[in-house]
Amino acid sequence: MPKPYPAEFRRDVIAVARKSEASVAQVAKDFGISETCLQRWLKIADREDGFAPPNSSDRGGGSKDESAELRELRRRNKLLEQENEILRRATAYFARDVLPK
């Protein structure tokens, strides 16, 4: 089984694919991954970020208002997690200058 790509690499490829005007096939070729792999990553990222509805088999029913609210809450949660990660890294970066050697 091939070694999985690092999460940071996946995030970078997904960001480029979302922002780029190039096709999914071209972005996949540029990064050296298969087109189907990139499509799968995009689908998963959309679902995690609240851009696409989760699979109907994952949940049992629910109104459209609840689905929209759940998507919004998931999107907001993802954003807060990213902000938290940025702050954690910034703290570690600045703390290394303060600590005695």
C-alpha positions in Angstrom: 0.0 0.0 0.0 1.4 3.4 -0.9 2.4 5.8 1.9 -0.3 8.5 2.5 0.4 12.1 1.7 1.0 14.4 4.6 -2.0 16.4 5.8 -0.2 19.7 5.1 0.4 18.7 1.5 -3.3 17.8 1.1 -4.3 21.2 2.5 -2.0 23.0 0.1 -3.2 21.1 -2.9 -6.9 21.6 -1.9 -6.3 25.4 -1.5 -4.6 25.6 -4.9 -7.4 23.6 -6.5 -10.1 25.8 -5.0 -8.4 29.2 -5.8 -7.0 28.3 -9.2 -8.8 28.7 -12.5 -7.0 25.6 -13.8 -8.9 22.4 -14.1 -8.8 19.7 -11.5 -6.8 17.5 -13.9 -4.2 20.2 -14.4 -3.8 20.9 -10.7 -3.5 17.1 -10.0 -0.9 16.8 -12.8 1.1 19.8 -11.4 1.3 18.2 -8.0 2.0 14.7 -9.2 -1.2 13.1 -7.9 -4.0 11.4 -9.7 -7.1 13.3 -10.7 -9.4 10.9 -8.9 -7.3 11.4 -5.7 -7.7 15.1 -5.9 -11.4 14.9 -6.6 -11.8 12.7 -3.5 -9.8 15.1 -1.4 -11.9 18.0 -2.6 -15.1 16.1 -1.8 -13.9 15.3 1.7 -12.7 18.9 2.3 -16.0 20.3 1.1 -17.9 18.0 3.4 -15.7 18.9 6.4 -15.9 22.6 5.6 -19.6 22.6 5.3 -19.7 23.3 1.6 -21.4 20.0 0.7 -24.1 18.1 2.5 -22.9 14.9 4.4 -24.0 11.6 3.0 -27.6 10.8 3.7 -26.5 7.4 5.2 -24.5 9.3 7.9 -27.7 10.9 9.4 -31.2 9.9 9.9 -33.6 12.6 8.5 -33.7 16.2 9.8 -35.1 19.4 8.3 -33.4 21.7 5.8 -32.9 24.4 8.5 -31.1 21.9 10.8 -28.9 20.8 7.9 -28.0 24.3 7.0 -27.3 25.1 10.6 -25.2 22.0 11.0 -23.1 22.9 7.9 -22.6 26.4 9.2 -21.5 25.2 12.6 -19.1 22.7 11.0 -17.7 25.5 8.8 -17.3 27.8 11.9 -15.7 25.0 13.9 -13.2 24.3 11.2 -12.3 28.0 11.0 -11.8 28.2 14.7 -9.6 25.1 14.7 -7.5 26.7 11.9 -7.2 30.0 13.9 -6.2 28.1 17.0 -3.5 26.2 15.1 -2.1 29.5 13.7 -2.0 31.0 17.2 -0.4 27.9 18.7 2.4 28.0 16.0 2.9 31.7 16.5 3.2 31.2 20.3 5.8 28.5 19.8 7.7 30.7 17.3 7.9 33.7 19.6 8.5 31.6 22.7 11.7 30.1 21.2 13.3 33.6 21.2 12.4 34.2 24.8 13.6 30.9 26.3 17.2 30.7 27.6 19.6 28.7 25.6 
